[in-house]
Amino acid sequence: MPIDTVAYHQIKNKLLPTNTTLVAVSKTKPAIDIEALYSMGQKHFGENYVQELVAKQAQLPQDICWHFIGHLQSNKVKLIAGFVHLIHAVDSMQLLQEINKQAIKNNRTIDCLLQVHIAQEETKFGFDICEIEALNFSQLAQNYKNVNIVGIMAMASFSNNAAQINKEFADVANLFISIKKNNKNFTTLSIGMSQDYEIALQNNSTLVRIGSLLFGSRNV
Ligand SMILES: *Cc1c(COP(=O)(O)O)cnc(C)c1O
């Protein structure tokens, strides 16, 4: 299925007033679709399977900013550490430590987001809001010098209930704002997908991750 260029322009226009970053989520989609969107000026793409990301990164333009948005296993960090632009879903200190280790090996600093669990589903990864509130960010920066924690990422419940989604995004936005007050590294609030990105924008998302609206639905 070809990419939806009309949807692309509509989304870009909605993000323009707030200068919100669009990450085009290209998981399971062929390189040709990514090239089509890239040729329209899109630079940020998101993937959530390591092997797939590594293969695409090797064959696609080198100035693409690759976002790893899925659950990341520690033993796979080394495969993407050399090039990844932003890791969205850091959900344990052990993973953060491994990212730091691989960043050192690659002589770079890797930007990361902490994943916050806000959805009602039990299955989703991430820290609870109170766990994030308890973190000492300056200590983390000391311990992990090659990791830069630049914000938080969250997914809302799979729900048609806009009020529920709005409540979840508002909770995470408040958390983001409270940390940002004392932490100048905090620039990125990654909330919003195809179904809920407009609610995310109302809650001051700085980055949305959109797949199916651009690339069509995925076969799972
Ligand atoms: C797949 C995925 C998206 C994009 O989902 P769409 O509903 O297709 O926009 C966003 N974020 C994460 C973490 C994903 O896994």
The ligand as an SDF file (V2000), in Angstrom:
LIG
                    3D

 15 15  0  0  0  0  0  0  0  0999 V2000
    3.5420    0.9150   16.5540 C   0  0  0  0  0  0  0  0  0  0  0  0
    3.8050    1.9820   17.5230 C   0  0  0  0  0  0  0  0  0  0  0  0
    3.3940    3.3060   17.2790 C   0  0  0  0  0  0  0  0  0  0  0  0
    2.5920    3.7260   16.0640 C   0  0  0  0  0  0  0  0  0  0  0  0
    1.3160    3.1820   16.1160 O   0  0  0  0  0  0  0  0  0  0  0  0
    0.1510    3.6520   15.1090 P   0  0  0  0  0  0  0  0  0  0  0  0
   -1.0800    3.3460   15.8350 O   0  0  0  0  0  0  0  0  0  0  0  0
    0.3340    2.8340   13.8810 O   0  0  0  0  0  0  0  0  0  0  0  0
    0.3400    5.0970   14.8490 O   0  0  0  0  0  0  0  0  0  0  0  0
    3.7330    4.2640   18.2040 C   0  0  0  0  0  0  0  0  0  0  0  0
    4.4300    3.9710   19.3220 N   0  0  0  0  0  0  0  0  0  0  0  0
    4.8250    2.7050   19.5860 C   0  0  0  0  0  0  0  0  0  0  0  0
    5.5820    2.4500   20.8410 C   0  0  0  0  0  0  0  0  0  0  0  0
    4.5190    1.6890   18.7130 C   0  0  0  0  0  0  0  0  0  0  0  0
    4.9180    0.4420   18.9990 O   0  0  0  0  0  0  0  0  0  0  0  0
  1  2  1  0
  2  3  1  0
  2 14  2  0
  3  4  1  0
  3 10  2  0
  4  5  1  0
  5  6  1  0
  6  7  2  0
  6  8  1  0
  6  9  1  0
 10 11  1  0
 11 12  2  0
 12 13  1  0
 12 14  1  0
 14 15  1  0
M  END
$$$$
